[in-house]
Amino acid sequence: MKFGDVILAVASIDVIDAMIWFVLGAALIPSIGSYWGINSAGIISMLIAALVVGYVLAGKIQEESRIKAVGKISVLSAWVVAFYVMISAAANPYYKDWIDETLKSMYATSAWTKTDWYVYGQLALMTYVVLNVVLVLVLTFIGLYAGSMLRKPKKS
């Protein structure tokens, strides 16, 4: 599998994921709440997007070792999501408020210095990034592998 094919697969996963996530988010957020709704929509949409791309690109995935091809796509997808999470946290002014509120509810923060707030805020961001990266690695690997198994290679 060429690097261009990997880029195409990751871009396809991201576009399909965004479309499914929007629809599922619109349905799940009002019905089960904002936190669980957006996270459930994200998990389901990533798995479905990887299944679709695995099925569509099964021929390219089967050109070389299936595990190796799926691994390449999963790792690049995880990198894209890591940057997405960091950029969305930086662009969202409410992210810091959410982290501060969460930290205040978890710890006695009355004696914390500005350095403490900064360090724990960065730790919370990195925890969030790592959680998303691991989730994307697992979901895309499973989805791509299963999707590529659903389609049999064409006989020449």
Backbone as ProteinMPNN parsed JSONL, in Angstrom:
{"seq_chain_A": "MKFGDVILAVASIDVIDAMIWFVLGAALIPSIGSYWGINSAGIISMLIAALVVGYVLAGKIQEESRIKAVGKISVLSAWVVAFYVMISAAANPYYKDWIDETLKSMYATSAWTKTDWYVYGQLALMTYVVLNVVLVLVLTFIGLYAGSMLRKPKKS", "coords_chain_A": {"N_chain_A": [[0.85, -1.178, 0.0], [0.675, 2.101, -0.969], [1.914, 5.319, 0.202], [0.244, 7.393, -0.564], [-2.178, 6.057, -0.841], [-2.695, 5.462, 1.805], [-3.035, 8.038, 2.838], [-5.341, 8.756, 1.404], [-7.142, 6.879, 2.475], [-7.221, 7.674, 5.195], [-8.187, 10.301, 4.957], [-10.666, 9.73, 3.844], [-11.841, 8.247, 5.935], [-11.996, 10.297, 7.856], [-13.772, 12.164, 6.655], [-16.134, 10.642, 6.289], [-16.551, 9.898, 8.94], [-17.038, 12.432, 10.122], [-19.473, 13.155, 8.901], [-21.219, 11.1, 9.758], [-20.95, 11.373, 12.515], [-22.044, 13.899, 12.957], [-24.782, 13.496, 12.366], [-25.449, 11.379, 14.169], [-24.73, 12.649, 16.552], [-26.596, 14.75, 16.617], [-28.835, 13.257, 17.086], [-28.276, 11.742, 19.43], [-27.268, 13.463, 21.474], [-29.418, 15.157, 22.488], [-31.016, 13.089, 23.469], [-29.601, 11.346, 25.267], [-27.968, 13.002, 26.727], [-25.404, 15.564, 26.873], [-22.623, 14.898, 27.359], [-22.394, 11.981, 27.273], [-23.751, 11.592, 24.9], [-22.266, 12.932, 22.83], [-19.837, 11.577, 23.002], [-20.601, 8.883, 22.608], [-21.612, 9.089, 20.014], [-19.245, 9.772, 18.689], [-17.65, 7.449, 19.023], [-19.205, 5.407, 17.808], [-19.471, 6.457, 15.206], [-16.803, 6.551, 14.314], [-16.112, 3.843, 14.212], [-17.969, 2.874, 12.31], [-17.208, 4.421, 10.081], [-14.594, 3.479, 9.647], [-15.174, 0.801, 9.063], [-16.581, 1.094, 6.62], [-14.614, 2.304, 4.963], [-12.663, 0.308, 5.085], [-14.019, -1.734, 3.758], [-14.456, -0.586, 1.196], [-11.843, -0.03, 0.327], [-10.701, -2.532, 0.286], [-9.33, -4.033, -1.654], [-6.917, -2.585, -2.038], [-5.932, -2.746, 0.546], [-5.48, -5.456, 0.756], [-3.346, -5.85, -0.943], [-0.84, -5.946, 0.218], [0.464, -7.17, 3.326], [-2.314, -7.558, 5.363], [-2.536, -6.777, 8.056], [-0.372, -5.02, 8.301], [-1.038, -2.972, 6.448], [-3.5, -2.048, 7.489], [-2.587, -1.241, 9.978], [-0.878, 0.921, 9.295], [-2.752, 2.802, 8.326], [-4.328, 3.132, 10.602], [-2.499, 4.213, 12.465], [-1.808, 6.673, 11.26], [-4.338, 7.847, 11.264], [-4.708, 8.107, 14.011], [-2.753, 10.03, 14.624], [-3.795, 12.227, 13.258], [-6.154, 12.627, 14.705], [-5.065, 13.235, 17.216], [-3.932, 15.772, 16.743], [-6.263, 17.105, 16.03], [-7.723, 17.052, 18.452], [-6.059, 18.581, 20.136], [-6.036, 21.052, 18.771], [-8.764, 21.688, 18.76], [-9.19, 21.985, 21.486], [-7.569, 24.196, 21.985], [-8.839, 26.125, 20.448], [-11.313, 26.381, 21.576], [-12.817, 28.352, 23.862], [-14.142, 27.526, 26.138], [-13.029, 25.195, 26.973], [-10.903, 25.43, 28.849], [-12.361, 26.364, 31.046], [-13.976, 24.135, 31.508], [-12.041, 22.202, 32.193], [-10.977, 23.452, 34.505], [-13.252, 23.458, 36.158], [-13.66, 20.702, 36.396], [-11.274, 19.91, 37.682], [-11.521, 21.336, 40.091], [-13.669, 19.999, 41.2], [-12.549, 17.565, 41.694], [-10.244, 17.837, 43.292], [-8.831, 19.481, 46.215], [-8.412, 22.654, 45.63], [-7.735, 25.119, 46.63], [-5.253, 26.087, 47.53], [-3.65, 26.138, 45.322], [-1.177, 27.203, 43.008], [-0.579, 29.4, 40.156], [1.095, 27.964, 38.52], [0.549, 25.34, 39.306], [-2.104, 25.117, 38.361], [-1.621, 25.384, 35.618], [0.043, 23.136, 35.08], [-1.595, 20.945, 35.845], [-3.7, 21.411, 34.101], [-2.445, 20.989, 31.621], [-1.791, 18.318, 31.959], [-4.358, 17.201, 32.068], [-5.201, 17.785, 29.444], [-3.355, 16.24, 27.948], [-4.051, 13.709, 28.853], [-6.605, 13.518, 27.787], [-5.964, 13.643, 25.054], [-4.404, 11.276, 24.747], [-6.297, 9.329, 25.464], [-8.151, 9.642, 23.353], [-6.48, 9.027, 21.158], [-5.782, 6.327, 21.641], [-8.335, 5.181, 21.564], [-9.056, 5.734, 18.874], [-7.032, 4.336, 17.52], [-7.683, 1.67, 18.203], [-10.423, 1.437, 17.358], [-10.309, 2.122, 14.584], [-8.537, 0.185, 13.67], [-9.932, -2.228, 14.19], [-12.308, -1.731, 12.691], [-11.314, -1.267, 10.037], [-10.001, -3.692, 9.537], [-12.085, -5.59, 9.835], [-13.871, -4.601, 7.898], [-12.358, -4.901, 5.557], [-12.24, -7.634, 5.479], [-14.8, -8.361, 4.866], [-15.126, -8.098, 2.178], [-14.33, -9.991, -0.523], [-11.317, -10.767, -2.315], [-10.944, -9.938, -5.805], [-10.878, -12.378, -8.36], [-8.45, -12.962, -10.81]], "CA_chain_A": [[0.0, 0.0, 0.0], [1.473, 3.319, -1.092], [1.594, 6.355, 1.179], [-0.918, 8.11, -1.082], [-3.369, 5.265, -0.508], [-2.917, 5.639, 3.247], [-3.602, 9.394, 2.984], [-6.71, 8.672, 0.891], [-7.937, 6.13, 3.447], [-7.413, 8.497, 6.394], [-9.085, 11.4, 4.59], [-12.012, 9.146, 3.689], [-12.341, 7.956, 7.28], [-12.335, 11.552, 8.532], [-14.962, 12.758, 6.048], [-17.281, 9.791, 6.629], [-16.728, 10.024, 10.384], [-17.658, 13.727, 10.424], [-20.877, 13.133, 8.476], [-21.983, 10.213, 10.645], [-20.9, 11.954, 13.861], [-23.005, 15.002, 12.994], [-26.143, 12.943, 12.422], [-25.614, 10.678, 15.445], [-24.685, 13.647, 17.623], [-27.885, 15.447, 16.636], [-29.838, 12.348, 17.652], [-27.929, 11.22, 20.753], [-27.034, 14.493, 22.497], [-30.658, 15.491, 23.213], [-31.684, 11.938, 24.087], [-28.875, 10.762, 26.413], [-27.165, 14.016, 27.397], [-24.315, 16.098, 26.057], [-21.359, 14.168, 27.517], [-22.497, 10.632, 26.737], [-24.221, 11.677, 23.523], [-21.191, 13.273, 21.897], [-18.839, 10.508, 23.034], [-21.172, 7.707, 21.947], [-21.652, 9.388, 18.58], [-17.876, 9.701, 18.188], [-17.188, 6.059, 18.988], [-19.965, 4.672, 16.791], [-19.171, 6.975, 13.87], [-15.443, 6.159, 13.926], [-16.153, 2.423, 13.866], [-18.685, 2.734, 11.044], [-16.38, 5.007, 9.018], [-13.492, 2.544, 9.379], [-15.766, -0.363, 8.38], [-16.887, 1.478, 5.242], [-13.357, 2.488, 4.235], [-12.058, -1.014, 4.97], [-14.735, -2.468, 2.711], [-14.23, 0.054, -0.106], [-10.425, -0.136, -0.042], [-10.24, -3.888, 0.596], [-8.339, -4.453, -2.653], [-5.639, -1.942, -1.717], [-5.47, -3.271, 1.836], [-5.043, -6.84, 0.553], [-2.161, -5.907, -1.797], [0.271, -6.348, 1.076], [-0.029, -7.755, 4.567], [-3.504, -6.847, 5.832], [-2.229, -6.169, 9.357], [0.537, -3.895, 8.07], [-1.785, -1.901, 5.787], [-4.466, -1.524, 8.454], [-1.791, -0.552, 10.994], [-0.447, 2.221, 8.755], [-3.909, 3.699, 8.282], [-4.74, 3.404, 11.987], [-1.528, 5.104, 13.106], [-1.976, 8.023, 10.71], [-5.625, 8.347, 11.784], [-4.491, 8.504, 15.408], [-2.021, 11.301, 14.599], [-4.735, 13.273, 12.847], [-7.051, 12.875, 15.832], [-4.297, 13.917, 18.268], [-3.873, 17.194, 16.393], [-7.629, 17.631, 16.097], [-8.082, 17.263, 19.858], [-5.288, 19.723, 20.665], [-6.487, 22.291, 18.13], [-10.114, 22.015, 19.234], [-9.064, 22.478, 22.865], [-6.99, 25.535, 21.928], [-9.775, 27.043, 19.805], [-12.553, 26.456, 22.338], [-12.553, 29.07, 25.122], [-14.786, 26.851, 27.262], [-12.261, 24.02, 27.373], [-10.2, 25.74, 30.096], [-13.367, 26.411, 32.106], [-14.384, 22.754, 31.77], [-10.93, 21.571, 32.924], [-10.926, 24.052, 35.842], [-14.399, 22.952, 36.916], [-13.402, 19.29, 36.688], [-10.214, 19.833, 38.688], [-12.07, 21.811, 41.372], [-14.544, 18.977, 41.771], [-11.755, 16.384, 42.038], [-9.175, 18.123, 44.252], [-8.889, 20.709, 47.0], [-7.554, 23.515, 44.81], [-7.655, 26.473, 47.203], [-3.86, 26.512, 47.71], [-2.91, 25.947, 44.073], [-0.583, 28.367, 42.348], [-0.831, 29.427, 38.706], [1.87, 26.858, 37.951], [-0.235, 24.124, 39.546], [-3.223, 25.104, 37.417], [-1.082, 25.146, 34.283], [0.533, 21.762, 34.982], [-2.731, 20.023, 35.862], [-4.444, 21.625, 32.86], [-1.719, 20.283, 30.563], [-1.949, 16.888, 32.227], [-5.718, 16.847, 31.648], [-5.222, 17.805, 27.984], [-2.622, 15.07, 27.44], [-4.874, 12.531, 29.148], [-7.673, 13.55, 26.795], [-5.352, 13.296, 23.768], [-4.029, 9.86, 24.772], [-7.534, 8.551, 25.438], [-8.681, 9.681, 21.994], [-5.561, 8.317, 20.27], [-5.949, 4.888, 21.875], [-9.657, 4.82, 21.054], [-9.022, 5.748, 17.412], [-6.209, 3.2, 17.088], [-8.442, 0.422, 18.36], [-11.63, 1.43, 16.522], [-9.98, 2.08, 13.154], [-7.943, -1.11, 13.37], [-11.018, -3.213, 14.137], [-13.193, -1.416, 11.578], [-10.639, -1.505, 8.76], [-9.743, -5.123, 9.381], [-13.369, -6.264, 9.607], [-14.389, -4.144, 6.619], [-11.604, -5.506, 4.459], [-12.549, -9.071, 5.47], [-16.138, -8.554, 4.31], [-15.051, -8.088, 0.715], [-13.368, -10.986, -1.018], [-10.526, -10.244, -3.439], [-11.392, -10.349, -7.134], [-9.982, -13.344, -8.987], [-8.063, -12.518, -12.145]], "C_chain_A": [[0.89, 1.234, 0.0], [1.028, 4.342, -0.058], [0.383, 7.17, 0.736], [-2.219, 7.385, -0.791], [-3.723, 5.396, 0.969], [-3.554, 7.005, 3.509], [-5.067, 9.397, 2.535], [-7.617, 7.962, 1.894], [-8.233, 6.976, 4.685], [-8.361, 9.657, 6.102], [-10.517, 10.891, 4.443], [-12.629, 8.828, 5.041], [-12.791, 9.24, 7.965], [-13.607, 12.183, 7.977], [-16.21, 11.951, 6.419], [-17.594, 9.894, 8.116], [-17.451, 11.323, 10.739], [-19.141, 13.737, 10.049], [-21.726, 12.271, 9.413], [-22.057, 10.791, 12.051], [-21.916, 13.087, 13.994], [-24.43, 14.48, 13.161], [-26.387, 12.236, 13.755], [-25.603, 11.648, 16.624], [-26.001, 14.385, 17.755], [-28.976, 14.571, 17.254], [-29.539, 11.982, 19.098], [-27.76, 12.294, 21.83], [-28.328, 14.875, 23.207], [-31.254, 14.303, 23.967], [-30.94, 11.375, 25.292], [-27.948, 11.743, 27.115], [-25.939, 14.393, 26.586], [-23.037, 15.271, 26.164], [-21.417, 12.784, 26.877], [-22.931, 10.64, 25.278], [-23.098, 11.943, 22.539], [-20.119, 12.183, 21.866], [-19.351, 9.235, 22.373], [-21.219, 7.906, 20.436], [-20.253, 9.286, 17.968], [-17.373, 8.275, 18.051], [-17.895, 5.281, 17.875], [-19.589, 5.14, 15.39], [-17.767, 6.584, 13.41], [-15.412, 4.692, 13.5], [-16.849, 2.203, 12.519], [-17.85, 3.271, 9.885], [-15.229, 4.07, 8.65], [-13.999, 1.29, 8.677], [-16.014, -0.063, 6.901], [-15.603, 1.599, 4.423], [-12.63, 1.153, 4.077], [-12.702, -1.831, 3.876], [-14.408, -1.905, 1.33], [-12.79, -0.137, -0.579], [-9.851, -1.523, 0.242], [-9.179, -4.365, -0.386], [-6.967, -3.874, -2.368], [-5.058, -2.503, -0.421], [-4.901, -4.681, 1.662], [-3.831, -6.959, -0.364], [-0.928, -6.346, -1.019], [-0.314, -7.024, 2.312], [-1.191, -6.913, 5.102], [-3.219, -6.109, 7.14], [-1.361, -4.928, 9.171], [-0.207, -2.708, 7.45], [-2.771, -1.238, 6.75], [-3.739, -0.753, 9.557], [-1.339, 0.824, 10.534], [-1.591, 3.235, 8.782], [-4.332, 4.085, 9.697], [-3.799, 4.384, 12.673], [-1.66, 6.524, 12.572], [-3.297, 8.636, 11.17], [-5.472, 8.837, 13.224], [-3.737, 9.827, 15.493], [-2.947, 12.452, 14.232], [-5.663, 13.625, 14.008], [-6.322, 13.58, 16.976], [-4.218, 15.418, 17.985], [-5.251, 17.833, 16.445], [-8.013, 17.949, 17.542], [-7.347, 18.472, 20.421], [-5.757, 21.046, 20.069], [-7.882, 22.671, 18.62], [-10.088, 22.513, 20.675], [-8.514, 23.902, 22.88], [-7.989, 26.554, 21.371], [-11.048, 27.254, 20.615], [-12.294, 27.164, 23.672], [-13.169, 28.394, 26.345], [-14.008, 25.637, 27.749], [-11.555, 24.27, 28.705], [-11.184, 25.788, 31.264], [-13.811, 25.005, 32.508], [-13.308, 22.027, 32.577], [-10.875, 22.12, 34.348], [-12.058, 23.535, 36.719], [-14.186, 21.493, 37.322], [-12.347, 19.146, 37.777], [-10.708, 20.284, 40.054], [-12.966, 20.763, 42.024], [-13.761, 17.743, 42.225], [-10.769, 16.619, 43.178], [-9.513, 19.358, 45.08], [-7.898, 21.68, 46.361], [-7.323, 24.892, 45.407], [-6.214, 26.968, 47.344], [-3.03, 26.388, 46.433], [-2.376, 27.27, 43.536], [-0.958, 28.344, 40.864], [-0.077, 28.304, 38.013], [1.123, 25.541, 38.133], [-1.387, 24.017, 38.548], [-2.741, 24.787, 36.011], [-0.69, 23.67, 34.107], [-0.629, 20.768, 34.951], [-3.612, 20.189, 34.62], [-3.782, 20.909, 31.689], [-1.839, 18.773, 30.728], [-3.344, 16.41, 31.789], [-5.817, 16.815, 30.123], [-4.517, 16.575, 27.412], [-3.38, 13.772, 27.722], [-5.991, 12.405, 28.119], [-7.149, 13.149, 25.413], [-5.044, 11.803, 23.717], [-5.268, 8.97, 24.722], [-8.113, 8.496, 24.021], [-7.798, 8.923, 21.016], [-5.728, 6.805, 20.425], [-7.293, 4.41, 21.323], [-9.658, 4.755, 19.534], [-8.167, 4.599, 16.883], [-7.004, 1.903, 17.119], [-9.628, 0.367, 17.395], [-11.308, 1.367, 15.033], [-9.357, 0.738, 12.787], [-9.033, -2.178, 13.229], [-11.9, -2.976, 12.918], [-12.564, -1.694, 10.225], [-10.429, -2.99, 8.514], [-11.033, -5.864, 9.058], [-13.955, -5.875, 8.252], [-13.671, -4.767, 5.44], [-11.839, -7.017, 4.376], [-13.921, -9.351, 4.839], [-16.129, -8.654, 2.79], [-13.961, -9.034, 0.26], [-12.59, -10.391, -2.18], [-11.051, -10.785, -4.767], [-10.37, -11.315, -7.728], [-9.709, -12.893, -10.411], [-8.202, -13.627, -13.152]], "O_chain_A": [[1.752, 1.39, 0.865], [-0.072, 4.259, 0.488], [-0.418, 7.591, 1.57], [-3.243, 8.014, -0.526], [-4.897, 5.436, 1.337], [-4.491, 7.12, 4.298], [-5.926, 9.97, 3.204], [-8.741, 8.404, 2.134], [-9.365, 6.993, 5.17], [-9.24, 9.96, 6.909], [-11.464, 11.551, 4.87], [-13.805, 9.108, 5.27], [-13.853, 9.271, 8.588], [-14.432, 12.684, 8.741], [-17.225, 12.523, 6.817], [-18.758, 9.969, 8.509], [-18.37, 11.32, 11.559], [-19.968, 14.264, 10.793], [-22.821, 12.67, 9.81], [-23.096, 10.713, 12.706], [-22.573, 13.217, 15.027], [-25.185, 14.97, 14.0], [-27.411, 12.462, 14.399], [-26.368, 11.491, 17.575], [-26.476, 14.625, 18.865], [-29.918, 15.074, 17.866], [-30.457, 11.917, 19.916], [-28.083, 12.047, 22.992], [-28.341, 14.917, 24.437], [-31.921, 14.484, 24.986], [-31.58, 10.96, 26.258], [-27.209, 11.347, 28.017], [-25.493, 13.639, 25.722], [-22.422, 14.972, 25.14], [-20.584, 12.453, 26.033], [-22.516, 9.778, 24.504], [-22.986, 11.258, 21.523], [-19.554, 11.901, 20.809], [-18.606, 8.575, 21.648], [-20.9, 6.994, 19.672], [-20.093, 8.773, 16.861], [-16.733, 7.937, 17.056], [-17.25, 4.581, 17.094], [-19.407, 4.323, 14.487], [-17.564, 6.313, 12.227], [-14.747, 4.346, 12.523], [-16.367, 1.434, 11.688], [-17.789, 2.648, 8.825], [-14.926, 3.892, 7.47], [-13.326, 0.767, 7.789], [-15.693, -0.878, 6.036], [-15.514, 1.061, 3.32], [-12.039, 0.899, 3.028], [-12.016, -2.543, 3.142], [-14.118, -2.659, 0.401], [-12.553, -0.379, -1.762], [-8.641, -1.668, 0.419], [-8.226, -5.034, 0.014], [-5.963, -4.582, -2.445], [-3.85, -2.707, -0.306], [-3.949, -5.055, 2.346], [-3.323, -8.065, -0.553], [-0.069, -7.046, -1.556], [-1.485, -7.404, 2.314], [-1.06, -5.701, 5.272], [-3.614, -4.955, 7.308], [-1.593, -3.903, 9.812], [-0.026, -1.568, 7.88], [-2.859, -0.012, 6.812], [-4.23, 0.277, 10.018], [-1.407, 1.788, 11.296], [-1.415, 4.377, 9.206], [-4.659, 5.244, 9.954], [-4.247, 5.284, 13.382], [-1.629, 7.48, 13.346], [-3.355, 9.837, 11.438], [-6.04, 9.861, 13.603], [-4.048, 10.66, 16.344], [-2.885, 13.525, 14.832], [-5.923, 14.802, 14.259], [-6.907, 14.438, 17.639], [-4.415, 16.235, 18.884], [-5.386, 18.984, 16.861], [-8.571, 19.012, 17.815], [-7.947, 19.298, 21.109], [-5.863, 22.047, 20.779], [-8.152, 23.846, 18.868], [-10.885, 23.376, 21.044], [-8.94, 24.724, 23.691], [-7.983, 27.716, 21.778], [-11.785, 28.208, 20.368], [-11.607, 26.609, 24.53], [-12.756, 28.666, 27.472], [-14.295, 25.105, 28.822], [-11.6, 23.422, 29.596], [-10.874, 25.305, 32.354], [-13.998, 24.716, 33.69], [-13.622, 21.318, 33.533], [-10.74, 21.351, 35.3], [-11.847, 23.211, 37.888], [-14.493, 21.1, 38.447], [-12.511, 18.344, 38.697], [-10.356, 19.683, 41.069], [-13.016, 20.653, 43.249], [-14.249, 16.964, 43.044], [-10.485, 15.702, 43.949], [-10.361, 20.168, 44.704], [-6.687, 21.541, 46.532], [-6.76, 25.757, 44.738], [-5.983, 28.176, 47.281], [-1.808, 26.527, 46.484], [-3.037, 28.306, 43.605], [-1.571, 27.392, 40.381], [-0.559, 27.75, 37.024], [1.073, 24.72, 37.216], [-1.617, 22.958, 37.964], [-3.374, 24.014, 35.292], [-1.047, 23.038, 33.113], [-0.646, 19.856, 34.125], [-4.201, 19.219, 34.143], [-4.46, 20.298, 30.863], [-1.972, 18.042, 29.746], [-3.479, 15.333, 31.208], [-6.446, 15.916, 29.565], [-5.03, 15.94, 26.491], [-3.348, 12.844, 26.913], [-6.283, 11.309, 27.641], [-7.809, 12.406, 24.687], [-5.39, 11.136, 22.743], [-5.28, 7.965, 24.012], [-8.516, 7.433, 23.549], [-8.311, 8.24, 20.129], [-5.807, 6.087, 19.428], [-7.372, 3.358, 20.69], [-10.206, 3.815, 18.959], [-8.537, 3.957, 15.9], [-6.989, 1.133, 16.158], [-9.817, -0.629, 16.696], [-11.965, 0.635, 14.293], [-9.621, 0.209, 11.707], [-9.046, -2.937, 12.259], [-12.21, -3.917, 12.187], [-13.2, -2.29, 9.356], [-10.656, -3.482, 7.409], [-11.079, -6.667, 8.126], [-14.48, -6.728, 7.537], [-14.295, -5.121, 4.44], [-11.654, -7.614, 3.315], [-14.166, -10.449, 4.34], [-17.036, -9.236, 2.195], [-12.797, -8.878, 0.629], [-13.132, -9.597, -2.949], [-11.532, -11.915, -4.855], [-9.162, -11.107, -7.618], [-10.623, -12.491, -11.131], [-7.917, -13.428, -14.333]]}, "name": "protein", "num_of_chains": 1, "seq": "MKFGDVILAVASIDVIDAMIWFVLGAALIPSIGSYWGINSAGIISMLIAALVVGYVLAGKIQEESRIKAVGKISVLSAWVVAFYVMISAAANPYYKDWIDETLKSMYATSAWTKTDWYVYGQLALMTYVVLNVVLVLVLTFIGLYAGSMLRKPKKS"}
